[in-house]
Amino acid sequence: MSELQTLKASIDQNPISRLQVITITICAIINMLDGFDVLVMSFTAASISEAWGIPRPELGVLLSAGLAGMALGSLFIAPYGDRIGRRAITLVCLGVISVGMIASAYSQNVTQLAALRFLTGLGIGSMIASLNILVAEYSNARARSFAVSVLQSGYPAGAIIGGVISIPLISNYGWQSAFLFGGFMSLLMIPITLWILPESLDYLLTKQPRDALRKVNKALLLMGREPLQALPELTAEDNRKPSVASLFGDASTRNTLALWTAYFMLMFSMYFTFSWTPKLLTEAGLSASQGISGGLIIQVGGIIGSLILGVISGYFGLVRLTAIYLFATFTMTVAFATFLQAPLTLLMSVAFTMGFFLIGSMIGLYAIAPRLYPTFNRTTAMGWAIGVGRIGAIISPLLAGYLLEAGVEKSDSFIIFAVPLLIAGVAVMLFQLQEQASA
């Protein structure tokens, strides 16, 4: 076993330290803000639509603009995390997100707001893969799946907290106040990230940038580990350059195609649900605040479903459990469509259960993906998988806007957008983990 492998094994096998807990916590808080920053458009959609008098297709453009930026960021900027460092790219992206959110509050028309939503999405999409990798690398083997679940639970938690805060903000100060709140909170995370968040150990050890040994030893001492006398010698594998081509070949081809399919299909369904549920509930006869509450209940269910998945995956197998979650999401989405006109308590109960499995499925994919690839191209792999998924996330709100405008029933739209979940479930069952025993 090489020195590098020995160090990684030590982190995997030893109890989790305070530094590791802090790293996971900071990443989860950032992801929480991302959850609000992405979904703030769905929270403000009804108010903006009323204020500007915009039709459904244009509203679909606004809902998809941020997702388009996320897709391009994931595909083309996120891979630079393998080159310049995961902490470094996180700092840059927080700056971009802050500017995009604050400037969105001063938009005067659909074009300006769409452009700024795209910019915000670019920052979020470029950062998500690096957050996921940092958490996976700073977790020990026993806690890894749960730590990734905690990270990704930050996304729906941010949506819930942001939605609860958005209701009085929008009522009292207008839709612009929700964007300002998200922007200033993202701005606050820049100095915290700069001063506290460590760089990826895998990046420091395999890329060995200037001052890498000091940074590695500082992290190791805070983790209660012995410092290194020198950086380990790099192998041919460590010196490989990350690229899209490296995601194909041998077992990687099957994993890559299955992962891309699963991400695309799941995000296609998920972002229809996230983007349109508050609006469609309002059109079904609920008040605007009840519509937002329906969207929030989906997120509450998602947090609980995600944490439970993280706890029980060690017993049932992460791949198998994620596939079960996906098939259950299809079933509950069809049930939600059936109960759209049901009493409020029953409707919200079904929404909770749908969110439990929907967001839990996404967390399962995030936890599986880093274990499909080696260190040198892990961020590239995550970035491209998320980027392909974001393409589905862009298409679905737009397509939904046109379908609804063409006369498709609200209940039928939920069923149409649930079908891809079945395809995602089959794709997950094709994964071949490098750590097959944990599957």
N, C-alpha and C positions, 0 to 999 in steps of 0.2 A: 504494500500500500504506500502511495506517495505521501509526502508531507502535507500536500494540499488535501488529499483524501482523508488523512488522519485528522486534520483540523476540522473538516466538515463532519466527520464521524463523531468528534468530541462534542460539537454543538448539538448534533442530533441526539446524542445519548445522555447529555447532562441536563439537570433541571433548568428551567427557563430563568433567566436573570432579570434584574430590574431594568437594565438597558434594553433588553429584548421586549419587555412589557411596554416600555415607553415608546419604542419604535413602532410597535403594532398599534398602540393607542393613537399616536400622531397620524399615522397613515389612515386609521379608521375615521378620525376627525376630519381629515382632508376629504376623504370619500363621502363623509356625511354632508359636507358643504357642496360637493359635486352633485349629490342627490338633489339638493335643493336647487342648485343652479341649473340643472337640466330640466327639472319638472316645474320650475317657476312659470314657464310658458303655459303649461296646462292649468295652473292655478289662476293665472291672469287672463286666460283665453276669453272667458265670458265678458269680463270687463273691457278688454281691448276691443273685442268684436262689437260691443255696444257703443263704445266711445267713438270708434272709427267707422262703424257701419260696414264692416268687411264681410263678404260671403264666405261660405265654408271652404271652397277651394283655396282662397287666399289664407284663411286660417290654417289650413293644412300646410301651406308653405312655411308659415311662421313656426308651426310645431315641428317641421322637418329640418329647418335651417340649422339649428343647433346640432341635430343629429348628423347632418351632412359634414359639418366641421369636425365632429367627433370621429367620423369614419376616416376622413383624410388625415387627421392627426394620428389616429391609431395606425394607419397604413404607412405613412411616410415620415412622420416625426418621431413617434414612439420608438422605432428601432434605434434611434440615436442614443437611447439609454444604454445600449450595449457598447457604445463608443465613448461617450462623455461622462457616463455615470448616472445612476438612477436618481440620486439626490439632486444632482445638478439640473436635470431636466424637469424635476418636480418644482424647483424654485422658479425656473423660467415660466413654466406653465401657470403657476399661481399668479404671476404678474399679468399674464395675458388674460386670464379669467377675470381678475379684478377690474382691469380696464374695460373688458367687454360688458361685464354686468353693470358697472356704474354708468358707462356711456349709454347703455340700453334705456336707462331711465329718462334720457333726454331725446329719445327718438321722436320724430315728428310724423312718420308715415311707415307703411309696411316695408318699403324697400330698406330704409335705414335700420329698422328693427331686425329684419331678416339678416342683414349684413353683420350686425353686431352679435346676433345669436350664433351666426356661423363662426365668428371670431371666438366667442366664448366656448363653443363646442370644440374648436380646434385645440384650445388649451386643455380642456378636460380629456379629450380623446388621446392626446399625446402623453398624458400623465398616468392614466389608469393602469396600464401594463406595468409601469415601474413600481407603483404602489403595491401591486399584487406580488411582484417578484421580491421586493424588500421584505414584505411580511413572510413570504414562504421561506426566504433565506435566513431570517432572524428567528424563526420558530424552531423548536426541537421536533424530532420525528413524532413524538407522542401528541404534541399540541398543534401540529401543522394544519390539519384540516379544520380544527376548531378556530385557529387564529385567522385563517382565510375567511371563514364564516363570519367572524367578528368584523373583519375588515369590510366585507361586502354587505354586512348588515348595516354598516354606516350609511350606505346609499339610501335604503328605504327609511332609516331613522332620520336622515336629513330631510327627506321628503315629508315625513310626518311632522317633524318640528317646524320645518319651513311652512308647511301648509297651515298648521295651527296658528303660527305667527302671521301668515299672509292674510288670513280672514279679517282680523281687526285692522291690519295695516291698509289693506285695499279699501275696506269700508270707510276708514277715517281719513286716509291720506292719498288714495288713488293707487292704481296699479303700479305706478312708477316706484312707490316706496318699497315694494317687494324686491325689485331689482337692486335698489340701493342697499338694502339690508344684506343681500347675498354678496354684493360686491365688496362691501366694507369688511364683512366677515372673512372673505377670502384674502383680502389685503392683510388682515391681522395675522393670518397663518404664515406669511412670508418670514418675519423675524423669528417666529417659533421654529420653523423648519430650518432656517439658516443656523440658529444657535444650538439646536438640540438633536435634530434628526441625523443619524450617522449615514455614511455612504455604504452601499452594498459591499459586504466583505468579498463575495465572489468576484465582483468587478475589480476591487482593489488588488486581489490576489492573482487574477488572471490577466488583467490589462496592465497592472503595475504602473499607474501614472506617477508623476512626481510626488514625493512625500508619502508614498503609499505605505511604507513600513511603519512610519509614525502613526498614521491614521488606523492601520490595522491593530497595532499594539495598544493604542488608546482604547479601541473598542473591546479588545480581548481582556484588558485589565478591568474594564467596567463590567465585563461578563464573568469575571472571576477566573479567567484562563491565564496560563503562562504566556508571556510575550514571546514573539519570534526573534531569533538572532539575525535572521536574514529572510528575505522573501523567497518562497520556494521556486525552484527551477520550473520553467514552463514546458509543458509537453506539446507535441504537435497539435493535439486537440485544442489546447488552450490558445494556441496561436492562430487558429482558424478564424477567418473573417466572417462575421454574421451576414447572411444574405437570404433573400427569398428562396434562391435555389437550394440552400442548405436545408430547407424544410422538406425537401423531397429526396427520395432515395432510401432503399432498404425499407424498414418498418415505418420510417417517417412519412412516406407518401400516404399510406393508409391512415395514419393518425391525423395528418394535416387535412386531408380531404374530409374525413369524418368530423374533425373539429370545426372546420369552416362551415360545413353543412349544419351542424348542431347550433353554432352561434347564429348563423343567418336565420334559420327557421325560428329559433327561440326569440331572438330580438325582433323579428318581424311581428310575431304575435304579441310580445311583451309591450312594445312601444305603441301599438294600437291601443292596448288596454290602458297603459299609462296616460297617453295623450288624449284619448277621446272619452274615457269613462266619465269624468266629471261633467263634460258637456252633454253627453247622451243621457245621463241621469237627469240633468236639468230639463232636457227636452222631453223626457218621459214623465215629467210632472213634479219632480222634486225642486226645492229651492236651490239657488246658487250655492249657498253654504252647505246644504245637504249633498249636493253634487261633489263639492270638494271633500266633504267628509267621507263619501263613498270611496273616492280615490285614496284617502288617507287610511281607511280601514284595510284596503288591499295591501298597503305598505306595512301596517301593523302585523297583519298575518304573515307577510314576507319575513319580517324580522324573526318571529317565533319559528317559522318553518326553517329558516336558515340556521338558526342556532341549534335546533333539534337535529337537523341534518349533520351538522358538525360533530355533535355528541355521539350519534348512533352510527355514523358511517364506518367507524372502526369495527363494528359488530356485523354489519350487513354488506360492507363493501361499497366504496364511494361510487364506482361506476354503476353498479347494479341499482343503488339507491337513487342516483340521479335520473336514471331511465324511468324508474317507478314514479318519481316526482313529475316527470314530463307527461307521462300517460295520465296521471291523476289530474294534472293541470288542464288537459284537454277535457276530461270529464266534467270538472268543476266550471270551466268556461261555458260549456254547453248548458249546464245547469243554471248559470248566471243569466244567460240569454233567455232561458225559459221563465225565470222568476223576475224579469224586469218590471212587471206590473204587480208583483206580489207585495204584501205588507212590508213596511220598511224594515222591521226587525229581521224578517226572513231574508230579505234581499241583502242586507248588510252582513248577515251570517254567512251567506254563500260567498259574498265578496271577500270576507276574511279568509275563508277556506281556499278560495281561488288564489289569493295572494300568498298564502302559506306555501302552496306547491309551486306557483309561478316563480317567485323570487328565490325560493329554495333551489329550484332547478338551475337558475343562473349561478347561484353560489357554488353548486356542485361543479359546473363547468369551470369556474374560476379556480377551484381547488384542484381539479384534475389536470388542467392544461400545463402548468409548470412541470409536472411529472412525466410529460410526454417527450420532453426535449432536454438536451445537455445544456450546461451553463452558457456556452459561448453564444448560442443563438436564442436563448430563452425569451428575452425581451422582444426580439424580432418576431418570434413565433406567437407570443401573446398579442403583440401589436397588430399583426396581420389577422389573427383570428378575431380579435375584437373589431378591427376595421371592417372585415367582411360582414360581421354581424351588424355593424352600424349601417351598412348598405341596406340590409333588411329593415332596420329601424327607420331609415329615411323614407323608404318606399311606402311602408304601411300607413303612416298618418296621411300622406298625400293621397294614396289610393283610397283610403277610407273616406276622405273628403269628397272625392269624385263619385264614389259609389253611393254615399248618402245623398249627395245632391241629385243623383240619377234616380233616386227613389227606393233604394234598398232599405228594407226595414232595419230598425236599430237592433232587434234581436238577431236577425239573420247575419248582420255584420259581425257580431261576436262569434257566431258559429264558423263563418268563412275564415276569420283570422285565427281560429283555434286549430284548424286542420294541420298547419305546419308543425304543431307540437308533436304530432305522431311521427313525422319524419325525423324530427330532432331526437326523439326517444330511440328510434332505430339506429341513428348515427352514433349515439353515445355507446350503444351496445357493441360497436365495432372497434372501440378504443383498445390499444395494446399498451399498457403502462410499462415504463422501464422498471418500476417496482411492482411487478405483477402480483406479488403476494398481498399487496394492500388493496387490490382492486375488488 
